């Protein structure tokens, strides 16, 4: 087993926590187009692909080519053919305009150097009524690795950035331990 496979398995094991409740809350519908930004080991990519069905589409977007290769092989092995692998750019979203019903971003926000600009790009790839889900580690006082390494963001920061990028907040949920979970929608007035 190579290092990339180990990394993918670790990412996928972490993603499984409360994942069914998260997926039920998002409410993906057959035939939708979903972008999994920061797809990592592909756990949510696979779940989204099954949820949207044959007539739907999922874009697995990541900056890590090796992880994307792992996801691609995993999807083919499972005979899942509605996933397109896309190499992400450090800044900016590589997806086409008005193409997605949902953009899912899990533990990516803290990596963005210009988050407002990035989410403005995301706004452009969403169809009318499209939604963005942002799941992110929360900073904590106990000095965890996540906080010490800066792999987190305050929920208020995420909400401010998405507002500046042209979104309105639909919901916020607190059932993911140590993580924020927010759903936004394109603001029709901006």
Secondary structure as GFF3:
##gff-version 3
##sequence-region A 1 190
A	DSSP	alpha_helix	3	15	.	.	.	ID=ss1
A	DSSP	alpha_helix	19	26	.	.	.	ID=ss2
A	DSSP	beta_strand	33	37	.	.	.	ID=ss3
A	DSSP	alpha_helix	43	52	.	.	.	ID=ss4
A	DSSP	beta_strand	57	62	.	.	.	ID=ss5
A	DSSP	alpha_helix	65	77	.	.	.	ID=ss6
A	DSSP	beta_strand	83	87	.	.	.	ID=ss7
A	DSSP	beta_strand	100	106	.	.	.	ID=ss8
A	DSSP	three_ten_helix	109	111	.	.	.	ID=ss9
A	DSSP	alpha_helix	115	125	.	.	.	ID=ss10
A	DSSP	beta_strand	126	137	.	.	.	ID=ss11
A	DSSP	alpha_helix	145	148	.	.	.	ID=ss12
A	DSSP	alpha_helix	155	164	.	.	.	ID=ss13
A	DSSP	beta_strand	167	173	.	.	.	ID=ss14
A	DSSP	beta_strand	179	186	.	.	.	ID=ss15
###
